[in-house]
């Protein structure tokens, strides 16, 4: 239900940042034995191809650097295969408030599809990059992302390599510098959560017992009573004691 209360858990933002971080330290050895780090940026490959076409007609000193990696979100779809009971709720401790807990409804699973493009001028450099990626995914690689399933939580998110597209033609024309593009398709299993609702912790419970429930009874008609309460005001949700009394007096 849309309540109008603003919340933003940055689920997609975190997922994209983690995905890009995985590939931000790949390196290639160029002709002559020079090792260089491969840059990576978010954006469609057409954007970088346009930059290449533009820079090729200008001063070579300002040309866009290749090889490089680009990635972008291509799809976001509901994943019914790992859906859990909608009635499930998760409690979380509230920092500085031992008398309350934050309640979070069951998260909703989605599959995030991401396309990674390897853009290179030479076949050898492209193969170097691809060969460094493939052994990591068999076909999945799992990373832990903080706060994905609630505040203070850590969720294991699998990143699955679905396919690798090998090019059979070069991008570009005779006027521009042709480049080779390898496309790797990935999917991430993520979950979206809503806002948390603060609820006070129940510190005492009283249960009355009656002989006949067919009539409307009052607490004065109860034949027995059980009362349970927290043992101390200093009790916390994770460290507490209880005191239980039976009958209608205060004797344990």
N, C-alpha and C positions, 0 to 999 in steps of 0.2 A: 504494500500500500504506500502510495506516495504521500508523505506527510507534509512536505514543504520544508522540512528541516535539512539544511545544507550539510553535505558531507562529501569528502573527496579523499579516497584512500590511495590514489596514485597507482592503481594496480597495473594499468597498461604502461605507464611511465616507468615503473620499476622493471617490468618485464622487458621492455625495449632496452633499457640501460644495461641490464644483466646480459642480454643477448649480445649486445655490441661489445661488452667487456670481454667476453669469451674469446673474441677474435682480434683483440686490439694489440696483440704482441706477436703477430706472425712476421717472419722475416724471409727475405730472398737473397740469394747470392747472385749478383749481376756479373756480366762479362768482366773479367779481370780480377775476380775474387772479392769484390767489394760487397759487404753485407749491409742491407738496408731494411729498416722496419717498414711494413706495408701499412699505409694509412687506411682508416675506415671511417665512414660517415653515413648518417641516415639520409636516405633519399632515393628516388627512382634512378635506375641506370640511365634513362634518357637524359636526365639532368647532366650527368657527367659526360655522356657522349656529346651533348651540345656544347659543353665547355671545351671538350677536346677539339671539336670542329672549329670553334671560335678561336682558340689559342693557336691552332695550327696555321692560321693565316696571319698571325702576329709574331711578335718577337719570341723566339724559342725560350728565352730566359723566364718568361712568365707563363709558360705552358703548364697545364695541370699535370700533376705527377702521376705516373703509372709505373708499376702496377699499383692498384688500389682496390679496396673493398667497399661496396655499398650494400645497404640492406633496407628493406621497407616492409610494412605490414600489408599483406595481400588479402587476408580474410579473417573474420572473427565469427565463429559459429558455436551454437549451444551443443554441449557434449552430454547426451542422455545416458551414455554407457556407464558413467561414473557418478550419476546423480544420487544424492543421499536423501533421507527423509526430511521433508520440509519442516517438520515439527521439532527437529533437533535444535538445541540452543547451547551456546558455550559461555560459561562465566569467566570473567577476567577480573583480577584484583585492580583496585583503583589506588594509585599512589597517593599516600597521605590521607586516605579515607577508609579506615578499617571497618566502618559500619555499613558500607555499601559495596556492591559489586556491579560491574558492567556486564550486561547480557547482550549477546550477539546471536542473531538468527543464523540458520544454516547457510553456508556459502553456496553459490551457484557456479557449476563448472562450465568452462568454455575452452575451445581450442583456438589458439592464436596461431595463424599461419604467417610465416615470415620468409621472405625470399632474399638470399644472400648472393650477390653478384661479384665474381672475380673478374676484374677488368685489367687486361695486360696487353702489352704491345707484342710480346713474344710468347710463343708456345711454352718454352722452357720455364719462364717465370710463372706462368699460370699453373703449370703442372707442379711446380714447387709448392705453391700455396695450397692447391687442392690436396696434395699428398700429406701435408701437415694437418689438414682438417679431418680427413676420413678415418684415421686410426682412433680418434677420440670418440667417434660415434659408432655404436655397434648394435642397433642403429640409434641408440639414445644415450644421452649424457644428462645426468641429474645434478641440479644445483640447488642449494638452500637459499631461500630469499626471506628476509626478515619481514615481519608484520603482514604477511600475505593472508593469513587466516585469523587476523585479530591483533590487537596491540600486544607486543612482547612475544609474539609467536614466531616460529621459524618453519616454513613449509618447503618440502622437497618438490621441486618443479622439474619434470622430465622435459628435455628438449630432444625431439626426434628428427633424425635426418630421413626424409621421405624419398628424395630422388636427387640425382645429379644430372643436369642437362649438359651434354658435350656439344660444343658448337660445330657446325659443319660449313659455316661460312664466316667471313670476317665482317665486322661492323665498320662502316665508313665507305668512302669512295676514293677515286684516284687523286682528288684534290686534298684530301685529309689523310692523316695517318691512321691506317686501319688498326683496329684493336680486336683482341680475342676475348670473348666473354663466356665464363663458365657460370651456370646458374644452379645453386643448391637450394632446395626447398625444405624448410623446417616447419615443425609444429610444436607449440608449447602448450602444456596442460595447465591452465591457470584457473583460479577461482575468484569470483567477485563477491565481496561482502558488503553489507549495508552499514548503517550507523549503529553505534552501541547505545543501549538504554540503561541508565543507572537505576538499580533497584536496591532498597534497603535490605540488609540481612535480617532474616527472621531469627530473633533471639530467644523466643519462648513459644511453646505449643501446649495447649490444653485440650485433652480429649475426655469427653463425658460419655458414660455408658448408660443405656436405658434398657428396661425390660420390654417395652412395647413401643415400636416405632410407627404404629398405625395411627396414633393420635399425635397432635401437636404438643410436644413437651417443652418445658422450660428448663433452664439449668437447675432449678430447684427440684425437679423431678428425677434427676440423674441418680443412679444407684451407686456409681463409682466414678472415680476421676483419676487420670494420669496427667501429670504436669512435668514437662521437660523444659529446661532453660540452660543457657550458657552459664558456666560456673563463675566467670569473672568478667568485669568490665574491660579488662585488658586483653581478652581473647581476640584472636585474629581469625580470618577465614582459613588459614593454614595451620594454626596452632591454637587449639581450644580444648576446654573441658566442659562436661555437661553435668547437671544435677537433676535427678528425677525423683519426684514425690508421688505417692499413691494415696488415694483417699481425699478427704475434704479438709485436711489440716496440713500443716507445714512440716510434719515429721517425715524424714526420708524413709 
